[in-house]
Amino acid sequence: MLQLSFIRENKDATLAGLRKRHFANADQIVDQVIALDQQRRDTQRDLDDTLALSNAKAGQIGLLMKAGDKAAAEAAKLETADLKARSKELADTLRQLEADLQNVLVTIPNLPHSSVPEGRTADDNAAVLEHGTIPTLHANALPHWELIKKYDIVDFELGTKISGAGFPVYKGKGARIQRAMINFFLDEALKAGYTEVQPPILINEDSGFGTGQLPDKEGQMYFATDDKLYLIPTAEVPITNMYRDVILPEGQLPTKNVGYTPCFRREAGSWGAHVRGLNRLHQFDKVEIVRIEKPENSYTALEEMSQYVQSLLQKLELPYRVLRLCGGDMGFTSALTYDMEVWSAAQGRWLEVSSVSNFETYQANRLKLRQKVAGKMQLLHTLNGSALALPRILAAILENNQTPDGIRIPSALVSYCGFDTIS
């Protein structure tokens, strides 16, 4: 959530950032925030003055009674009663103004970093780099949704029987390569200095609000109605919320956590070639990295995270590219996002496998995640990245490494899998 003081003191910069995002009705909403804030401040001042006067009058009553001026004391009592009633009225008005202000603030997305390119859609994202050689497949090469049937390693029909569309069952070597990738990604993160955590996969409303999934993405999450808990869309949510309402000592920064979880998304996309097979699922596995940084270090950390994710793709021998997302294509809470996409040879297109983002103070403001600097509280910066999401990585491995005799497993995974070929 944007800091109210920033909006109030930097209206033009706020509007410029929201326009870069193509945020609808930016002028109207910012004006509404500023007007509500002014009303809130005026009401708070009136309440403070009224309470001070009420306390002063209450103090006079005893003195007047001691002086024997009963009439004046009774008059002071009446004035005090009126002031108390006025204070209650102002307090009620203040609470409502604060609620109204909060309801508007949570609808405003984060402001983009200055390096975010202009643009409305994914077509306007800026290519940062491309790495690796696009493989040339043999004449009878198949897309991964045909390969998984051929080698009987993922069963969508069985998943549909058990749960519904978008919930695959991994079998045999398919299950083993899933486990291999999870362990490989976790081990690599540990080598890079991350601390492993295993968080819950159900979150409460406060956690969803803290990282920005609520109210923005409420319809995209599965909800356990009786318990009022949400299935997580990513491990970012529970891991970052470990630090909700926390004041981190300077000596504990940066914090670097990694966690594996299953993830759940209600909105898995419409049917079509671009969402076939493993391309878009309701349930999938992912290893997530989360960092909390001092504001002055967060963009250096973001570049380090991007390089780290790229190192995983290089070890998996997958050709990839890095995109800097434009203002219109960024997530609601992000200030700057890099997407990593791998080349899917049989599909002939790029598949997103990771997003690495800096949220600056946006999440920290919701989380009340702070540090004390020179005696003053300062919001910290939060960052996260997929390192990595498994389904499309598996799709690319299957497609890019297929041969007439089977599918070659990247060497980095062989010791984890216990086999070097799917045949």
MOVEN-V225587 format. One record per residue. N is the residue number from 0. RES is the residue in one letter. OMEGA is omega as a letter, one per 20 degrees, with the letter a starting at -180 (none if undefined). D_FIRST is the distance of its C-alpha to the first C-alpha in Angstrom with 1 decimal. Layout:
# MOVEN-V225587
n res omega d_first
N RES OMEGA D_FIRST
N RES OMEGA D_FIRST
This chain:
# MOVEN-V225587
n res omega d_first
0 M r 0.0
1 L r 3.8
2 Q a 6.4
3 L a 8.7
4 S r 11.6
5 F r 10.9
6 I a 10.9
7 R a 13.9
8 E a 15.8
9 N a 15.1
10 K a 15.4
11 D r 17.7
12 A r 15.7
13 T a 12.5
14 L r 15.1
15 A r 16.8
16 G a 13.9
17 L r 13.2
18 R r 17.0
19 K r 17.3
20 R a 15.3
21 H r 17.6
22 F a 14.9
23 A r 17.1
24 N a 17.5
25 A a 15.1
26 D a 17.4
27 Q a 17.8
28 I r 14.1
29 V r 13.4
30 D r 16.7
31 Q r 15.8
32 V a 12.8
33 I r 15.1
34 A r 17.9
35 L r 16.3
36 D r 15.2
37 Q r 18.8
38 Q r 20.2
39 R a 18.3
40 R r 19.5
41 D a 23.0
42 T r 23.2
43 Q r 22.2
44 R r 24.9
45 D r 27.4
46 L r 26.8
47 D r 27.3
48 D a 30.4
49 T r 31.8
50 L r 31.4
51 A r 33.1
52 L r 35.9
53 S r 36.3
54 N r 36.6
55 A r 39.1
56 K r 41.1
57 A r 41.2
58 G a 42.6
59 Q a 45.3
60 I a 46.6
61 G r 48.2
62 L r 49.7
63 L r 51.2
64 M r 52.6
65 K a 54.2
66 A r 55.7
67 G a 57.2
68 D a 55.4
69 K a 54.6
70 A r 54.0
71 A r 51.4
72 A r 49.7
73 E r 49.6
74 A r 48.1
75 A r 45.4
76 K r 44.7
77 L r 44.2
78 E r 41.9
79 T r 39.9
80 A r 39.7
81 D a 38.5
82 L r 35.9
83 K r 34.6
84 A r 34.4
85 R r 32.5
86 S r 30.1
87 K r 29.5
88 E r 28.9
89 L r 26.5
90 A r 24.6
91 D r 24.4
92 T a 23.2
93 L r 20.5
94 R a 19.2
95 Q r 19.2
96 L r 17.4
97 E r 14.6
98 A r 14.4
99 D a 14.7
100 L r 11.9
101 Q a 9.5
102 N r 11.0
103 V a 10.4
104 L a 6.8
105 V r 6.1
106 T a 8.6
107 I r 7.3
108 P r 7.2
109 N r 6.8
110 L a 9.8
111 P r 12.9
112 H a 15.1
113 S a 18.3
114 S r 20.3
115 V a 18.8
116 P r 21.8
117 E r 22.0
118 G a 22.7
119 R a 21.9
120 T r 23.2
121 A r 24.2
122 D a 27.4
123 D r 25.7
124 N a 24.3
125 A r 26.0
126 A a 28.5
127 V r 28.2
128 L r 31.3
129 E a 33.6
130 H r 35.5
131 G a 38.6
132 T r 41.4
133 I a 41.1
134 P r 43.7
135 T a 46.7
136 L r 47.4
137 H a 50.9
138 A a 52.2
139 N a 51.5
140 A a 47.9
141 L r 45.7
142 P a 41.9
143 H a 40.4
144 W r 40.6
145 E r 44.4
146 L a 44.6
147 I r 43.0
148 K a 45.7
149 K a 48.5
150 Y r 47.8
151 D a 46.5
152 I r 43.4
153 V a 40.7
154 D r 41.6
155 F r 39.4
156 E r 42.1
157 L r 42.1
158 G r 38.4
159 T r 38.5
160 K a 41.3
161 I a 39.4
162 S a 35.9
163 G a 35.6
164 A r 34.8
165 G r 32.3
166 F a 33.4
167 P r 36.0
168 V r 38.5
169 Y a 39.1
170 K r 42.8
171 G a 45.1
172 K r 44.2
173 G r 41.0
174 A a 39.8
175 R r 41.1
176 I r 39.3
177 Q r 36.0
178 R r 36.6
179 A a 37.8
180 M r 34.7
181 I a 32.4
182 N r 34.7
183 F a 34.9
184 F r 31.2
185 L a 30.7
186 D r 33.7
187 E r 32.6
188 A r 29.2
189 L r 31.1
190 K a 33.3
191 A r 30.2
192 G r 29.2
193 Y r 26.7
194 T a 27.1
195 E r 27.6
196 V r 26.0
197 Q a 26.7
198 P r 23.9
199 P r 24.1
200 I r 23.7
201 L a 22.7
202 I r 19.4
203 N a 18.4
204 E r 15.7
205 D r 13.7
206 S r 13.8
207 G r 12.9
208 F a 9.7
209 G a 9.0
210 T r 9.3
211 G r 7.9
212 Q r 11.5
213 L j 11.3
214 P a 11.5
215 D a 11.5
216 K a 14.5
217 E a 16.3
218 G a 19.5
219 Q a 19.7
220 M r 20.0
221 Y a 23.3
222 F r 23.2
223 A a 25.8
224 T a 26.3
225 D a 28.5
226 D a 26.4
227 K r 23.0
228 L a 22.0
229 Y r 20.6
230 L a 22.3
231 I r 20.1
232 P a 19.4
233 T r 19.4
234 A r 20.0
235 E a 16.6
236 V a 15.3
237 P a 17.9
238 I r 18.4
239 T a 14.9
240 N r 14.8
241 M a 18.1
242 Y r 16.1
243 R a 13.9
244 D a 14.8
245 V r 16.9
246 I a 18.0
247 L r 19.6
248 P a 22.7
249 E a 23.1
250 G r 26.0
251 Q a 24.0
252 L i 22.0
253 P r 21.6
254 T a 21.3
255 K a 22.4
256 N r 22.7
257 V r 24.2
258 G r 24.8
259 Y r 26.7
260 T q 25.9
261 P a 26.9
262 C a 24.0
263 F r 24.0
264 R r 23.0
265 R a 24.3
266 E a 24.0
267 A r 26.4
268 G r 27.4
269 S r 30.6
270 W a 34.0
271 G a 35.6
272 A a 36.6
273 H r 33.2
274 V a 32.1
275 R r 35.5
276 G a 36.2
277 L a 33.5
278 N a 31.4
279 R a 29.0
280 L r 29.1
281 H r 27.7
282 Q r 28.2
283 F a 28.3
284 D a 28.3
285 K r 26.0
286 V a 25.7
287 E r 22.2
288 I a 21.5
289 V r 18.5
290 R r 18.2
291 I a 16.4
292 E r 17.4
293 K a 17.7
294 P a 15.8
295 E a 19.3
296 N a 20.3
297 S a 17.5
298 Y r 19.0
299 T r 22.4
300 A r 21.2
301 L r 19.9
302 E r 23.4
303 E r 25.0
304 M r 23.2
305 S r 24.3
306 Q r 27.8
307 Y r 27.9
308 V r 27.1
309 Q r 29.7
310 S r 32.2
311 L r 32.0
312 L r 32.8
313 Q r 35.6
314 K r 37.1
315 L r 37.0
316 E a 38.9
317 L r 36.6
318 P a 36.3
319 Y r 32.7
320 R r 30.6
321 V r 27.2
322 L r 25.0
323 R a 22.2
324 L r 20.1
325 C a 19.9
326 G a 17.1
327 G a 18.0
328 D a 18.4
329 M r 15.3
330 G a 13.1
331 F a 9.9
332 T a 7.8
333 S r 10.5
334 A r 11.5
335 L a 15.1
336 T r 17.1
337 Y r 20.8
338 D r 22.6
339 M a 26.0
340 E r 28.6
341 V a 32.1
342 W r 35.2
343 S a 36.7
344 A a 40.3
345 A r 41.7
346 Q r 39.0
347 G a 39.1
348 R r 35.3
349 W r 32.2
350 L r 30.1
351 E r 26.6
352 V r 26.6
353 S r 23.6
354 S r 20.1
355 V a 19.0
356 S r 15.5
357 N a 13.6
358 F a 9.8
359 E a 10.2
360 T a 7.8
361 Y r 4.6
362 Q a 6.3
363 A r 8.1
364 N r 5.9
365 R a 5.8
366 L a 9.3
367 K r 10.6
368 L a 12.3
369 R r 14.2
370 Q r 17.6
371 K a 20.0
372 V a 21.4
373 A r 24.4
374 G a 23.7
375 K r 20.1
376 M a 16.9
377 Q r 14.8
378 L r 11.6
379 L r 12.9
380 H r 12.3
381 T r 12.4
382 L r 14.7
383 N r 16.6
384 G r 19.6
385 S a 22.3
386 A j 25.4
387 L r 26.7
388 A a 26.6
389 L a 30.2
390 P a 31.3
391 R r 31.4
392 I r 32.6
393 L r 35.4
394 A a 36.1
395 A r 36.4
396 I a 38.6
397 L a 40.9
398 E a 41.3
399 N a 41.6
400 N a 44.0
401 Q r 46.3
402 T r 50.0
403 P a 53.0
404 D a 53.6
405 G a 50.1
406 I a 46.6
407 R r 46.3
408 I r 43.7
409 P a 41.9
410 S a 43.7
411 A a 40.6
412 L a 40.4
413 V a 44.1
414 S r 44.4
415 Y a 41.5
416 C a 43.0
417 G r 46.6
418 F a 47.7
419 D a 47.6
420 T r 48.3
421 I a 47.5
422 S none 50.8
